């Protein structure tokens, strides 16, 4: 690892500019070289590089473990995502699976069209209820600059229930803060599709 890499990693670890990190590192090395000679200085530089890399690796691991997830609360939710799904991009959009399967032996024009470049949702939920609770573009989860999260109902017909509060419905849309541990009912109180917004390490 060269000096520039050490300084860049040290700056990130110290949450400072590379110029400040470079000045700090040089001052430490100057003091050590005056007191202990160049071989000790080289050992210290290597240790700083290794410690910074280890700290960065630990931060990356912690960041990965802190990623938000949607966890299944009900069996119907589990049919769409299994036990949980990691939210690794934002906004993370959720809507109803609306891609109908053609009858056996029939290939429709839609089947022959190339798929669109971007889908409407990151997660497609299967709605098996007698009445439809999930809109094709139902809700999304947004990550804010301050590290918090927000649920936005995308103008769904039935709304989204977060912490026992109805958000949106009747195509009005709406938004609310979203915290780890919050339950999300997709649709009305009768909906069998319930998730929990949580963290991967919880």
N, C-alpha and C positions, 0 to 999 in steps of 0.2 A: 504494500500500500504506500503510495507516494504522499508527499507533504500536502498536496492539494486535496487529496481524498481525506486525509486525516483532518485537515482544517474544515472541510465541508461537513464531515460527520460531527466534528466537535461543535461547530456552529449550530447544527440542527439539534444536538443534544443539549446545548446551553441555551437554545432559543435566542440566539443572537446572530449578528451578521458575520460573514466569513472574515471580514477585515478585523473585527473585534476578537474573534476566536484566534486568528493568526497572530495578532499582537500578544494575546494572553499566552499562547503556546510558546512564542519566541521568548517572552520574558521569563517563563519558567525554565526553558532550556538554557538561557543565558546564565541564570542563577546557578543551575545545576552544573553547568560546564565549569564555571568559576570555582565551584566548591569541590567537585568530584572528578572532573576531567571528561574528555569526549566519549569514552566508552560507556560511562554511566549515563550520559546524556542520550546516547543512542538507545540504551536499554529502556530508559524512561519514555522516549518517543514511541518505541514499539509497544510498550505497555499502554500508553495513552490510546494508540490506534486500536489495540485489541479490546480495551475496555469500552471505548466508544462504540466499536462494532458490536460488541456483546450487548451494550445498553440499547442500541438501535434495534438489534434483533429481538430483545425482550419487549421493546415498545411495539414492534410490528406484531409480535405474537399476541400482546395484550390488545392491540387494535383489532386483530382478527377475532379474538374471543369476545370483543365488545360489539361486534356487528349485530344489528337487530335481526330478529327472526319473527316469522309468523308460526305459531304452534297450533296444531289441531286440538280443539277442545271436544268436538263431536265426531262421531264416526263419519258423518257426511262430509265434514271438512277434510278428514283424513283421506277420503277417496280422491281428493284433488291434489293434495300436497304430501301425503304420507304423514309422518310425525311433525315435521317442520320444514320450512323453506327459508334460506338466508336471503335477506334483502341487501343485495350487493350493488344496486344502482338506484338512483332516485331521479325523478319521482318513480316510485314503484306502483304500477297501475294494475288494478284487479277488475275483472269483469266476467261475465257469463260466457261459458263455452257455447258458441252459437254455430259452430261449423257442423251442419247436419251431414249424416252419412247417407250417400245415395243407396237406392235399392240394389240388391245383388245383381250384378251383370250390367248395370246401367252406369255409364260414365258421362257425367254432365259436362257442359261447357266450362263451368267454374273449375272443375277438376283439371281441365287442360290449361287453364290460365296460369302463368307463372305467379308464385307467391309474392305478396307485396314486400318491399324492402324493410318496412317497419310495421310491426304488429300494433294493435290498439292497446294491448295489455302485456305486462310481464307475466301475469298469472291468470290463467283461464280456469274458472271455477265451474264445476258441473252442478247443476241445480236439478235435483230429482224430486222436488216437492210437487204436490198436487197443484199448488199455485206458485207461479214464478216469483221469487224474491230477489233474484240477482239480475241487474241490468247488464247489458253488453259492455257498458263503460260505467262501472259502479263507483269505485272509490280509488284514491291513491294515497300513498304515504310519502310525505316530503321531508327531506332533511334540511334544517335551517342552518344558517351560518354560525349560530351560537351553540350548535351541538344538540339542539332539541329537535323534536319531530312533531309533525302535524298531520292529521288525517283530513283529507279533503273529499267530500262527497261530490261526485262528478255529475250531479244532476240526475241521480237515479230515481226510479219510480217509487221504490219502497223506503228509501233512506238507509242509513247506517247507524247502528246503536253502539255508542262508545261509553263505557262506565255508566250504563243505564240512562244515557242521554241520547235522544234521537237527533241525528244530524241529517239535514236534507229531507228528501222525500217529496213526492209530487213534482219532481223535476226542478226543484228550487236550488239544490246544491247547498253547500255549507262547509264549514271547517271547524276543527277544534284541536287543542293541544293533545298530543299522544305521549303517554308515559309508559315505561316498562311495567308490565303486569296488567295493563288495560285489556279488557275483553272487547272484541269487535264482533258484533252480530251483523251479518250481511243480509240486510232486508228488515222485515218486521220482527216483532217479538216471537212469532211462530216459526221463524226461519231455523232450519237445522244446521245452518252453516255458521259456525262460531270459531273464531280464532283468538289466540292471545298474542299480543305484541310483547315480545320479550327480548332478552339478549342471549347470544349463543353460549355464554358461560354461566347462565343461570338455570 
